Amino acid sequence: MQNSPVALPESITLSSKLSPLMAAEIFFDDACILDMDYFVKTLSSIQGKGVRPDLVSSIITHYASKWLPDMAADESERTIASFEDSPESITASWMKKRFFIETLVGILPQEKDSIPCNFLLRLLRVANMVNVDTGCLMELEKRISWQLDQASLKELMIPCFSHTSATLLDVELVRRLVTNFLGSDEVSKTGTSLLKVAKLVDSYLAEAAVDSQLMLSEFVALAGLLPSHARSTDDGLYRAIDTYLKAHPEVPKQDRKRLCSLIDSRKLSSEASLHASQNERLPVRAVIQVLLSEQSKVTKHIEWSGSLSGARSPGILGLELPARCLSKREMNVQQMEIKRLREDVLRLQSQCMAMEGQMEKMLEKNNCCFSWKGLGLRANKVGGLEREGELMVGVKAVGDTKAQLVRGRTSMKWRNSVS
């Protein structure tokens, strides 16, 4: 018996008064049991009536979740009607899935943002699993890269189905998506969208870093794709790098330096800087750079506070007057506190510069080979290392100053992977 076109419900044509979900539900009251070819013909008829692209996409996404459980956003949406329930071989089931995916990609609306990015990522995951046509994969990757800033971390974590890769996640796929995003004329590479993609990449790297098979070159290639202005803060990148170093303790010193060179210490928060200054996995030069950046921030803050206290009128700086005038005793206490902070900063700067100069001398003396012995370190009874003389006093002063600078702040609750 030959199928005839399904009469389109009159309510679907009233696109301005119907939500995408309601349109999909109304359509599937009549068309849920249709085969793929008939679905395509009916959908073409719908598009010919001028239905909005977002309504068409809602029908496609609903249809895909009905017939292919892998496409459902939630397990509760999975239904009995699926390829997995048919008494066929795995090969035949995969062939049907491949045809299904390739057909869906061919009928997707061409308008940008008409299809949710997370749905496209689920489509790409199944497409990689069943090894669909290369042209179909490229089309999906292109459409995803247009709206990569709308993707979620959960959907971006696509497993690697290639036999030539040892990693669990398809890091190379994400690298291609980010590259296409940065090079596409369809997206704005400045502002909010770029910040969202940078945050997404840093979160992805933190998850991928726990894989012991992830190569350093793959990590650096993905982390270094984004321009420096893409990240408003480097806390996420630091967390990812620290996770990688913890999962790969055998990383040599030069590679650790290469990883830490990706971080801009000036863009670390106070909590991240405090964690980095006590992180034994980081190279000594990176730790000193973090301390110098924190010292610079505190110096600027003190200079700003001094200029504020010296101003005759707060209104000149656009500040509101305090609720009450400070007493002479309170002002003296404030001035003493600022003076102590300034002395602490100067002492910290002097000690850090002395340590850095001593390191430079050791590097030149030993042909750029860092020597712990040159810094006056000796093994203690428990096999650790401790500093002698003035260097030990300097480290204690640095620790005391850091404790004062971060006092009263809430410590960052780092993920379990960061100790």
Phi, psi and chi 1 to 4 in degrees:
 res  aa     phi    psi   chi1   chi2   chi3   chi4
   1 MET       -  126.1  179.4  177.3  178.7      -
   2 GLN   -82.0  134.0 -174.6  177.2    3.9      -
   3 ASN   -75.0  141.2  -70.0  -32.4      -      -
   4 SER  -109.5  152.3   58.5      -      -      -
   5 PRO   -55.5  137.4  -23.5   34.3      -      -
   6 VAL   -74.0  135.3  174.1      -      -      -
   7 ALA   -67.8  122.8      -      -      -      -
   8 LEU   -71.1  125.7 -174.3   65.7      -      -
   9 PRO   -55.0  137.4  -24.2   32.6      -      -
  10 GLU   -60.8  -29.2 -178.2  179.7   -3.9      -
  11 SER   -68.5  -25.5   54.4      -      -      -
  12 ILE   -69.3  -33.7  -69.3 -174.7      -      -
  13 THR   -69.3  -18.3   61.5      -      -      -
  14 LEU   -88.1   66.1  -57.1  176.8      -      -
  15 SER   -63.4  -28.2   57.5      -      -      -
  16 SER   -74.7  -13.6   60.1      -      -      -
  17 LYS  -114.2   11.6  -59.0 -179.8 -179.7  179.6
  18 LEU  -131.4  133.7 -162.4   61.7      -      -
  19 SER   -78.8  157.3   67.5      -      -      -
  20 PRO   -58.3  -41.1  -26.9   35.0      -      -
  21 LEU   -65.6  -41.0 -178.3   59.4      -      -
  22 MET   -65.2  -39.0  -68.8  174.6   59.6      -
  23 ALA   -63.3  -41.9      -      -      -      -
  24 ALA   -64.2  -42.9      -      -      -      -
  25 GLU   -63.9  -42.6  -68.2  -67.8  -13.7      -
  26 ILE   -64.0  -41.6  -66.6  175.1      -      -
  27 PHE   -64.9  -40.9  175.5   74.2      -      -
  28 PHE   -77.3   -8.9  -84.7   97.4      -      -
  29 ASP   -61.4  -29.8  -73.3  -16.2      -      -
  30 ASP  -107.5  -26.6  -62.9  -37.5      -      -
  31 ALA  -115.2    6.3      -      -      -      -
  32 CYS   -65.5  -29.3 -176.4      -      -      -
  33 ILE   -94.8    5.2   61.2  173.3      -      -
  34 LEU   -72.2  153.8  -58.7  178.5      -      -
  35 ASP   -80.8  175.0   57.7   26.8      -      -
  36 MET   -64.9  -45.3 -167.5   67.1 -174.4      -
  37 ASP   -61.5  -42.6  -68.4  -25.0      -      -
  38 TYR   -69.1  -33.5 -167.5   57.4      -      -
  39 PHE   -63.2  -42.4  172.9   76.5      -      -
  40 VAL   -63.3  -43.1  173.1      -      -      -
  41 LYS   -63.5  -42.9  -68.0  178.7 -178.1  178.9
  42 THR   -65.9  -39.4  -52.9      -      -      -
  43 LEU   -65.6  -37.8 -167.7   65.1      -      -
  44 SER   -62.4  -38.3  -60.4      -      -      -
  45 SER   -64.2  -38.9  175.1      -      -      -
  46 ILE   -63.9  -45.6  -67.1  174.5      -      -
  47 GLN   -63.9  -32.0  -68.8  174.4  -41.7      -
  48 GLY   -68.1  -20.0      -      -      -      -
  49 LYS   -86.9    4.4  -66.1 -179.1  178.8  -66.2
  50 GLY    79.9   25.4      -      -      -      -
  51 VAL   -69.4  143.2  177.4      -      -      -
  52 ARG   -57.6  146.0  -65.3 -160.6  -39.6 -101.3
  53 PRO   -59.8  -35.1  -24.5   33.5      -      -
  54 ASP   -67.9  -30.2   59.4  -30.4      -      -
  55 LEU   -70.9  -39.3  -64.5  179.8      -      -
  56 VAL   -63.5  -42.6  175.2      -      -      -
  57 SER   -65.8  -34.5   67.5      -      -      -
  58 SER   -65.9  -35.7   66.8      -      -      -
  59 ILE   -66.2  -42.0  -66.5  173.9      -      -
  60 ILE   -65.3  -46.1  -65.9  175.1      -      -
  61 THR   -65.9  -37.5   55.2      -      -      -
  62 HIS   -68.0  -40.8 -161.5   73.8      -      -
  63 TYR   -63.6  -42.3  179.7   84.3      -      -
  64 ALA   -64.4  -40.7      -      -      -      -
  65 SER   -69.9  -25.1   63.8      -      -      -
  66 LYS   -72.4  -42.0  -72.9  -78.9 -173.7  178.6
  67 TRP   -95.9  -21.9  -77.1   91.9      -      -
  68 LEU  -131.1  101.2 -166.6   59.3      -      -
  69 PRO   -57.0  -28.5  -24.8   34.2      -      -
  70 ASP   -61.6  -21.5  -55.1   82.0      -      -
  71 MET   -90.1   -7.7  -62.8  -58.5  -56.6      -
  72 ALA   -72.8  137.4      -      -      -      -
  73 ALA   -72.6  -25.8      -      -      -      -
  74 ASP  -134.9  143.9 -167.7  -13.7      -      -
  75 GLU   -62.2  -28.3  -68.1 -174.8    1.7      -
  76 SER   -67.2  -18.0   61.0      -      -      -
  77 GLU   -87.2   -6.2  -62.0  178.0    8.6      -
  78 ARG   -73.3  135.7  -61.1 -176.0  178.4 -177.8
  79 THR  -116.4  174.7   58.6      -      -      -
  80 ILE   -71.0  -33.0  -61.0  178.2      -      -
  81 ALA   -74.3  100.4      -      -      -      -
  82 SER  -156.5  165.5   67.5      -      -      -
  83 PHE   -69.0  -26.8  -64.6  134.7      -      -
  84 GLU   -66.9  -23.7  -58.6  -67.1  -14.9      -
  85 ASP   -85.9  -10.2  -60.3  -36.7      -      -
  86 SER   -77.3  139.9   57.5      -      -      -
  87 PRO   -77.8   60.8   30.6  -34.4      -      -
  88 GLU  -121.0  168.6  -59.6  174.1  -15.6      -
  89 SER   -70.5  163.3   64.3      -      -      -
  90 ILE   -63.6  -37.2  -62.8  178.8      -      -
  91 THR   -62.7  -45.1  -57.1      -      -      -
  92 ALA   -64.5  -38.9      -      -      -      -
  93 SER   -64.5  -40.9  176.0      -      -      -
  94 TRP   -67.8  -35.4  -82.9   39.8      -      -
  95 MET   -64.1  -40.0  -69.2  -65.5  -68.2      -
  96 LYS   -65.3  -42.1  -79.8 -170.9  174.8 -177.2
  97 LYS   -62.3  -40.8  -72.0 -177.9  179.5 -179.3
  98 ARG   -62.5  -45.2 -176.0 -177.6  -54.5  172.8
  99 PHE   -63.6  -40.0  171.2   75.5      -      -
 100 PHE   -61.8  -48.0 -173.7   86.9      -      -
 101 ILE   -64.8  -46.4  -63.2  -63.4      -      -
 102 GLU   -62.9  -35.7  -67.4  176.0   -8.1      -
 103 THR   -69.0  -42.4  -56.8      -      -      -
 104 LEU   -61.3  -43.5  -81.8 -176.4      -      -
 105 VAL   -62.7  -34.2  173.4      -      -      -
 106 GLY   -71.0  -20.9      -      -      -      -
 107 ILE  -109.6    6.9   62.2  176.2      -      -
 108 LEU   -65.1  139.4  -67.7  176.5      -      -
 109 PRO   -59.8  142.1  -20.7   31.1      -      -
 110 GLN   -81.6  -13.9  -64.7  -60.2  -44.5      -
 111 GLU   -66.0  138.9  -70.0   78.9    5.4      -
 112 LYS   -65.9  140.7  179.8 -173.6  173.1 -176.8
 113 ASP    67.7   11.4  -62.5  -25.1      -      -
 114 SER   -75.5  -27.0   58.1      -      -      -
 115 ILE  -111.6  130.6  -60.9  -70.5      -      -
 116 PRO   -58.2  140.4  -21.8   32.1      -      -
 117 CYS   -63.2  -38.2 -175.2      -      -      -
 118 ASN   -65.5  -34.5  -72.9  -25.9      -      -
 119 PHE   -65.5  -40.9  173.4   80.4      -      -
 120 LEU   -64.2  -36.1  -67.1  174.9      -      -
 121 LEU   -67.3  -38.8  -76.6  168.8      -      -
 122 ARG   -65.8  -37.7  -67.8 -166.5  -64.9  -88.3
 123 LEU   -63.0  -41.5 -158.9   61.5      -      -
 124 LEU   -67.1  -36.5 -179.5   60.3      -      -
 125 ARG   -62.2  -47.3 -176.6 -171.0   66.5 -138.1
 126 VAL   -67.2  -37.0 -179.0      -      -      -
 127 ALA   -62.0  -40.6      -      -      -      -
 128 ASN   -67.7  -35.2  -78.0  -32.8      -      -
 129 MET   -66.8  -41.0 -178.9  176.9   63.0      -
 130 VAL   -96.5    4.2  -61.5      -      -      -
 131 ASN    59.0   62.0 -165.0   23.1      -      -
 132 VAL   -75.7  177.5  -58.9      -      -      -
 133 ASP   -59.0  145.2 -179.4   68.9      -      -
 134 THR   -61.5  -40.2  -56.0      -      -      -
 135 GLY   -61.6  -36.5      -      -      -      -
 136 CYS   -66.4  -41.4  178.6      -      -      -
 137 LEU   -63.6  -42.8  -69.6  175.4      -      -
 138 MET   -64.1  -37.5  -67.3  179.4   62.5      -
 139 GLU   -64.9  -43.0  175.2   65.6   19.4      -
 140 LEU   -64.0  -44.9  -85.3  175.3      -      -
 141 GLU   -62.1  -38.1  -69.3 -177.4   11.6      -
 142 LYS   -65.0  -44.4 -178.2 -179.5   69.4  173.1
 143 ARG   -67.6  -36.5  -65.5 -179.1   66.1  105.4
 144 ILE   -67.4  -40.7  -68.1  171.7      -      -
 145 SER   -63.9  -27.5   63.6      -      -      -
 146 TRP   -62.5  -34.2  -70.8   -8.0      -      -
 147 GLN  -126.6   38.1   42.7 -170.9  -24.4      -
 148 LEU   -62.9  -25.9 -170.7   59.7      -      -
 149 ASP   -68.6  -11.7   56.6  -44.4      -      -
 150 GLN   -95.9   -3.4  -56.0  172.8   17.8      -
 151 ALA   -75.5  152.6      -      -      -      -
 152 SER  -103.5  154.4   66.2      -      -      -
 153 LEU   -62.5  -37.6  176.6   61.5      -      -
 154 LYS   -60.1  -44.9  174.9 -175.4  175.3 -177.9
 155 GLU   -77.4  -25.3  -58.2  -61.5  -14.3      -
 156 LEU   -74.4  -20.6 -168.8   63.7      -      -
 157 MET   -79.5   73.2  -65.5  175.9   63.6      -
 158 ILE   -87.0  128.2  -60.2  176.4      -      -
 159 PRO   -64.0  156.7  -17.6   30.0      -      -
 160 CYS   -91.7  117.4 -175.1      -      -      -
 161 PHE   -97.4    2.4  -61.7  101.0      -      -
 162 SER   -80.8  137.9  173.6      -      -      -
 163 HIS   -77.6  -13.9  -61.9  -70.4      -      -
 164 THR   -88.3   -6.8   59.9      -      -      -
 165 SER  -112.3  139.3  177.7      -      -      -
 166 ALA   -96.7   -8.0      -      -      -      -
 167 THR   -78.3  154.3   56.8      -      -      -
 168 LEU   -75.8  -39.7  -62.0  176.1      -      -
 169 LEU  -100.7  150.7  -63.6  175.9      -      -
 170 ASP   -83.7   79.4 -160.7  -21.1      -      -
 171 VAL   -66.3  -36.1 -179.2      -      -      -
 172 GLU   -64.0  -35.2  178.6   61.3   22.5      -
 173 LEU   -63.0  -46.0  168.0   62.7      -      -
 174 VAL   -63.6  -37.2  178.1      -      -      -
 175 ARG   -61.6  -40.7 -171.2 -166.2   65.3   79.4
 176 ARG   -65.9  -40.0  -70.3 -162.0  -55.3  -90.9
 177 LEU   -63.9  -43.4  -67.6  176.6      -      -
 178 VAL   -67.0  -40.1  176.5      -      -      -
 179 THR   -61.5  -44.4  -58.6      -      -      -
 180 ASN   -65.7  -36.2  -67.0  -22.0      -      -
 181 PHE   -62.4  -44.9  170.0   81.8      -      -
 182 LEU   -71.0  -29.0  -64.8  174.6      -      -
 183 GLY   -97.8   -3.3      -      -      -      -
 184 SER   -82.7  140.9  175.5      -      -      -
 185 ASP   -81.8   -6.6  -64.2  -28.0      -      -
 186 GLU   -82.4  -13.2  -60.3  -68.7  -26.9      -
 187 VAL  -120.9  156.7  -62.5      -      -      -
 188 SER   -90.1  119.3  172.0      -      -      -
 189 LYS   -92.6   18.9  -66.0  179.3  -76.9  -62.8
 190 THR  -131.6  159.9   58.2      -      -      -
 191 GLY    82.7 -145.9      -      -      -      -
 192 THR   -63.4  -41.5  -53.1      -      -      -
 193 SER   -62.1  -41.0   61.0      -      -      -
 194 LEU   -68.7  -38.5 -170.4   57.5      -      -
 195 LEU   -63.7  -39.5  -66.9  176.1      -      -
 196 LYS   -65.1  -42.3  -71.9 -178.3  178.6  179.1
 197 VAL   -66.0  -40.0  170.9      -      -      -
 198 ALA   -62.5  -43.2      -      -      -      -
 199 LYS   -64.6  -38.8 -175.4  177.0 -179.8 -179.7
 200 LEU   -65.0  -42.7  179.4   65.9      -      -
 201 VAL   -64.8  -43.0  169.1      -      -      -
 202 ASP   -63.4  -40.4  -69.3  -14.6      -      -
 203 SER   -65.9  -39.6  -60.2      -      -      -
 204 TYR   -64.1  -42.5  179.8   86.1      -      -
 205 LEU   -62.8  -37.8  -75.4  171.6      -      -
 206 ALA   -63.5  -34.6      -      -      -      -
 207 GLU   -76.9  -40.9  -63.7  -65.7  -25.5      -
 208 ALA   -72.5  -23.5      -      -      -      -
 209 ALA   -65.6  -24.2      -      -      -      -
 210 VAL   -73.3  -12.3  -60.9      -      -      -
 211 ASP   -74.5  117.8 -171.9   -8.0      -      -
 212 SER   -67.7  -16.9   59.8      -      -      -
 213 GLN   -90.2   -4.8  -60.8  -60.7  -38.0      -
 214 LEU   -72.1  122.0 -180.0   63.3      -      -
 215 MET   -78.3  151.6  -61.5  177.2   60.5      -
 216 LEU   -61.3  -39.6  178.3   73.4      -      -
 217 SER   -62.3  -36.1   57.6      -      -      -
 218 GLU   -68.1  -41.7  -65.8  176.9  -51.1      -
 219 PHE   -63.3  -48.6 -174.4   96.9      -      -
 220 VAL   -65.8  -38.6  173.1      -      -      -
 221 ALA   -61.2  -41.4      -      -      -      -
 222 LEU   -76.1  -42.8  179.9   54.4      -      -
 223 ALA   -67.5  -32.2      -      -      -      -
 224 GLY   -87.5    0.9      -      -      -      -
 225 LEU   -67.5  -39.7  -85.4  178.8      -      -
 226 LEU   -77.9  140.8  -64.3  163.6      -      -
 227 PRO   -67.5  164.5   23.8  -32.5      -      -
 228 SER   -62.7  -32.8   57.9      -      -      -
 229 HIS   -80.3   -1.6   64.2  -85.8      -      -
 230 ALA   -72.6  -26.7      -      -      -      -
 231 ARG  -105.1  120.6  -64.8 -179.1  173.4   93.6
 232 SER   -74.0  -26.8   58.7      -      -      -
 233 THR  -144.3  148.8  174.2      -      -      -
 234 ASP  -100.6   16.7  -84.2    9.5      -      -
 235 ASP   -61.9  -43.7  -75.0   11.8      -      -
 236 GLY   -64.4  -40.4      -      -      -      -
 237 LEU   -66.4  -40.8 -179.3   59.3      -      -
 238 TYR   -62.5  -41.5  166.1   69.6      -      -
 239 ARG   -61.7  -42.2 -178.4  178.9   62.6 -179.9
 240 ALA   -64.4  -42.9      -      -      -      -
 241 ILE   -66.6  -41.5  -71.0  176.5      -      -
 242 ASP   -65.2  -37.8 -174.3   59.2      -      -
 243 THR   -63.6  -40.9  -56.3      -      -      -
 244 TYR   -64.2  -43.5 -175.2   87.4      -      -
 245 LEU   -65.5  -33.8  -68.6  176.5      -      -
 246 LYS   -70.8  -37.6 -174.0  175.7 -178.5 -179.7
 247 ALA   -80.1  -16.6      -      -      -      -
 248 HIS  -127.4   71.3  -58.6   77.3      -      -
 249 PRO   -65.7  -14.3   24.8  -33.8      -      -
 250 GLU   -86.5    2.6   74.4  -73.2   -9.5      -
 251 VAL   -61.6  126.2  174.2      -      -      -
 252 PRO   -68.2  168.8   22.1  -30.8      -      -
 253 LYS   -62.6  -42.4 -179.5  179.3  177.2 -179.3
 254 GLN   -63.1  -38.1  -74.4  -59.1  118.6      -
 255 ASP   -70.6  -32.6  -70.7  -22.6      -      -
 256 ARG   -64.6  -40.5  -69.6  173.2 -176.7  -96.0
 257 LYS   -63.5  -40.0  -70.4 -177.5  177.9  179.6
 258 ARG   -61.6  -41.0 -176.9 -176.5  175.9 -169.7
 259 LEU   -66.3  -46.5  -82.6  173.7      -      -
 260 CYS   -69.1  -20.7  -68.0      -      -      -
 261 SER   -68.3  -15.5   65.3      -      -      -
 262 LEU   -73.8  -20.9  -62.9  171.5      -      -
 263 ILE   -90.7  133.6  -56.8  174.5      -      -
 264 ASP   -95.2  105.4 -173.4  -10.0      -      -
 265 SER   -62.0  -21.6   56.6      -      -      -
 266 ARG   -71.3  -17.6  -62.6  169.8  -61.1  179.3
 267 LYS  -103.6   15.2  -63.5  167.5   66.5  174.6
 268 LEU   -91.4  141.7  -69.1  177.6      -      -
 269 SER   -71.1  169.0   65.9      -      -      -
 270 SER   -62.6  -38.9  -60.9      -      -      -
 271 GLU   -66.1  -43.1  -69.0   82.6    0.2      -
 272 ALA   -66.7  -38.3      -      -      -      -
 273 SER   -64.1  -40.7  -63.4      -      -      -
 274 LEU   -63.2  -42.3  177.2   60.4      -      -
 275 HIS   -64.3  -42.7 -173.0  -82.6      -      -
 276 ALA   -66.3  -36.3      -      -      -      -
 277 SER   -67.1  -19.1   65.2      -      -      -
 278 GLN  -109.8    9.8  -58.8  171.3  -10.7      -
 279 ASN   -88.5  112.3 -165.8  -19.6      -      -
 280 GLU   -73.4  -14.0  -62.3  178.7   -6.1      -
 281 ARG   -79.9  -16.0  -69.4 -177.7  -76.0  -87.4
 282 LEU   -86.5  149.2  -59.1 -176.0      -      -
 283 PRO   -63.3  153.9  -18.9   29.7      -      -
 284 VAL   -62.0  -39.5  176.8      -      -      -
 285 ARG   -61.0  -38.5 -177.5  178.9  -67.0  -86.0
 286 ALA   -65.8  -38.8      -      -      -      -
 287 VAL   -65.1  -42.9  174.4      -      -      -
 288 ILE   -63.6  -39.2  -67.3  178.9      -      -
 289 GLN   -62.3  -38.9 -173.0   62.7   39.7      -
 290 VAL   -64.5  -43.4  170.4      -      -      -
 291 LEU   -63.3  -41.0  -69.7  175.2      -      -
 292 LEU   -65.3  -37.5  -70.5  175.5      -      -
 293 SER   -65.3  -42.0  -62.8      -      -      -
 294 GLU   -64.9  -39.4  -85.5  -61.2  -68.9      -
 295 GLN   -62.4  -39.3  175.1  -95.3  -32.9      -
 296 SER   -64.5  -40.7  177.4      -      -      -
 297 LYS   -63.3  -43.1  -66.4  176.7 -175.0  177.0
 298 VAL   -66.9  -38.6  173.9      -      -      -
 299 THR   -60.8  -45.6  -58.7      -      -      -
 300 LYS   -62.3  -39.0  -68.1  179.7  179.9  178.8
 301 HIS   -64.8  -40.8  177.8   71.0      -      -
 302 ILE   -67.5  -41.6  -68.3  176.8      -      -
 303 GLU   -61.9  -40.3  -68.6  175.6   -8.8      -
 304 TRP   -65.5  -40.8 -179.1   84.3      -      -
 305 SER   -65.4  -39.5  -61.2      -      -      -
 306 GLY   -65.0  -41.5      -      -      -      -
 307 SER   -67.9  -32.3   62.5      -      -      -
 308 LEU   -68.3  -42.4  178.4   60.4      -      -
 309 SER   -70.1  -25.6   61.0      -      -      -
 310 GLY   -85.7   -8.5      -      -      -      -
 311 ALA   -72.5  141.9      -      -      -      -
 312 ARG   -71.6  -38.9  -66.8 -175.3  177.4 -179.7
 313 SER  -133.7  125.2  174.8      -      -      -
 314 PRO   -61.7  -22.8  -20.2   32.1      -      -
 315 GLY   -64.7  -24.3      -      -      -      -
 316 ILE   -64.4  -34.5  -61.5  177.1      -      -
 317 LEU   -92.0    7.3  -60.0  176.4      -      -
 318 GLY    75.3   23.6      -      -      -      -
 319 LEU  -103.9  151.9  -59.2  176.7      -      -
 320 GLU   -80.6  150.4  -64.3 -178.5   -0.2      -
 321 LEU   -67.4  145.3  -69.7  172.7      -      -
 322 PRO   -65.6  162.5   24.4  -33.3      -      -
 323 ALA   -62.7  -31.5      -      -      -      -
 324 ARG  -148.2  157.3   65.8  179.0 -178.6   84.6
 325 CYS   -75.5  141.0  -64.8      -      -      -
 326 LEU   -73.6  144.3  -61.9  177.3      -      -
 327 SER   -74.4  165.9   65.4      -      -      -
 328 LYS   -62.4  -37.3 -174.7  176.0 -179.2  179.4
 329 ARG   -65.5  -43.0  179.4  176.6  177.0  -84.5
 330 GLU   -65.4  -38.0  -70.1  173.6  -29.3      -
 331 MET   -65.9  -38.2  -67.8 -178.7   64.4      -
 332 ASN   -64.1  -39.5  -70.0  -25.0      -      -
 333 VAL   -63.4  -42.3  170.8      -      -      -
 334 GLN   -61.9  -44.8  -86.7 -166.8   -6.4      -
 335 GLN   -63.2  -39.3  -67.5  -62.3  -32.5      -
 336 MET   -65.7  -39.5  -69.4  -63.4  -63.5      -
 337 GLU   -64.8  -42.8 -177.2   67.0   22.7      -
 338 ILE   -63.8  -39.6  -67.8  175.9      -      -
 339 LYS   -63.7  -41.7 -177.4  178.8  178.9 -179.5
 340 ARG   -65.1  -42.5  -77.5 -163.5  -60.9  -90.3
 341 LEU   -61.8  -41.3  -76.1  174.5      -      -
 342 ARG   -63.4  -41.0 -175.7  178.4  -70.7  109.3
 343 GLU   -65.0  -40.1  -67.8  173.2   -7.5      -
 344 ASP   -63.2  -41.7  -70.4  -19.6      -      -
 345 VAL   -64.5  -44.7  168.3      -      -      -
 346 LEU   -62.9  -40.5  -68.3  175.9      -      -
 347 ARG   -66.1  -41.5 -174.9  168.2   58.9 -106.8
 348 LEU   -63.4  -41.6  175.0   61.3      -      -
 349 GLN   -63.3  -43.5 -177.9 -179.2   17.7      -
 350 SER   -62.5  -42.1  176.3      -      -      -
 351 GLN   -68.8  -41.0  -68.4  162.6   -2.2      -
 352 CYS   -64.9  -42.5  -71.6      -      -      -
 353 MET   -64.6  -37.3  -65.0  -59.4  -67.0      -
 354 ALA   -65.0  -41.9      -      -      -      -
 355 MET   -64.0  -42.8  -68.4  171.0   62.4      -
 356 GLU   -65.3  -41.1 -171.0  174.2   25.0      -
 357 GLY   -63.5  -38.7      -      -      -      -
 358 GLN   -65.5  -37.9 -168.4  174.2    5.0      -
 359 MET   -63.8  -42.5  -75.8 -178.2   56.5      -
 360 GLU   -61.0  -41.5  -65.8  -67.6  -17.1      -
 361 LYS   -63.6  -40.0  -68.0  179.6 -178.5  179.4
 362 MET   -66.5  -38.9  -67.9  -58.5  102.1      -
 363 LEU   -64.5  -41.6  -69.0  174.6      -      -
 364 GLU   -69.0  -38.9  -66.1  176.0   -1.3      -
 365 LYS   -67.2  -36.9 -177.9  177.6  178.2 -178.9
 366 ASN  -105.5   29.3  -61.4  -54.7      -      -
 367 ASN    55.6   51.5  -64.0  -35.5      -      -
 368 CYS    62.0   24.0  -62.5      -      -      -
 369 CYS  -109.6  113.2 -179.6      -      -      -
 370 PHE   -67.1  133.4 -174.6   80.0      -      -
 371 SER  -122.6  121.7  174.1      -      -      -
 372 TRP   -67.2  -30.6  -74.1  102.5      -      -
 373 LYS   -64.6  -33.7 -173.5  176.8 -179.8 -179.3
 374 GLY   -66.2  -20.5      -      -      -      -
 375 LEU   -90.4    7.0  -72.9  178.5      -      -
 376 GLY    77.3   38.8      -      -      -      -
 377 LEU  -102.1  145.0  -58.9  176.4      -      -
 378 ARG  -142.3  153.8   60.3 -177.1  177.6   82.1
 379 ALA   -74.3  137.6      -      -      -      -
 380 ASN   -96.4 -172.8   59.0   15.9      -      -
 381 LYS   -65.3  -29.1  -64.9 -178.9 -179.7  179.8
 382 VAL   -97.9   11.2  -63.4      -      -      -
 383 GLY    88.0    6.8      -      -      -      -
 384 GLY   -89.0 -165.3      -      -      -      -
 385 LEU  -129.3  139.7  -68.7  174.4      -      -
 386 GLU  -136.9  154.5   61.7 -178.6    7.2      -
 387 ARG   -95.8  151.4  -56.0 -162.5  172.5 -173.8
 388 GLU  -110.1  158.2  -62.8  179.6  -24.3      -
 389 GLY    62.7 -136.2      -      -      -      -
 390 GLU   -69.0  -31.5  -64.3 -179.7   -2.6      -
 391 LEU   -61.4  -39.4 -173.6   59.6      -      -
 392 MET   -66.7  -39.7 -165.9   64.0 -172.4      -
 393 VAL   -65.2  -38.8  176.0      -      -      -
 394 GLY   -63.8  -41.5      -      -      -      -
 395 VAL   -63.4  -40.8  171.5      -      -      -
 396 LYS   -63.4  -40.3 -176.2  177.6 -175.7  -58.1
 397 ALA   -65.7  -39.7      -      -      -      -
 398 VAL   -61.5  -43.5  171.2      -      -      -
 399 GLY   -63.9  -40.6      -      -      -      -
 400 ASP   -64.4  -40.2  -66.2  -19.4      -      -
 401 THR   -66.1  -42.6  -55.4      -      -      -
 402 LYS   -61.9  -39.0  -71.0 -173.4  -63.9 -178.9
 403 ALA   -63.2  -36.6      -      -      -      -
 404 GLN   -69.7  -37.9  -69.4 -178.3    6.6      -
 405 LEU   -69.7  -31.0  -64.6  179.0      -      -
 406 VAL  -101.4    2.3  -59.7      -      -      -
 407 ARG   -63.8  134.6 -176.6  174.4  -60.8  152.8
 408 GLY    89.7   -7.7      -      -      -      -
 409 ARG   -93.9  156.6  -61.2  177.8 -179.2  174.5
 410 THR   -85.6  125.7  -57.2      -      -      -
 411 SER   -69.1  146.0  -60.0      -      -      -
 412 MET   -70.9  132.7  176.6  177.4  -69.3      -
 413 LYS   -85.9   89.2  -65.6 -178.0 -179.7  179.2
 414 TRP   -73.6  157.5  -68.2   97.3      -      -
 415 ARG   -64.7  162.0   51.2 -178.1  -68.4  114.2
 416 ASN   -61.3  -25.6  -66.5  -28.6      -      -
 417 SER   -71.5  -15.5   60.2      -      -      -
 418 VAL  -107.3  118.5  179.4      -      -      -
 419 SER   -93.2      -   59.2      -      -      -
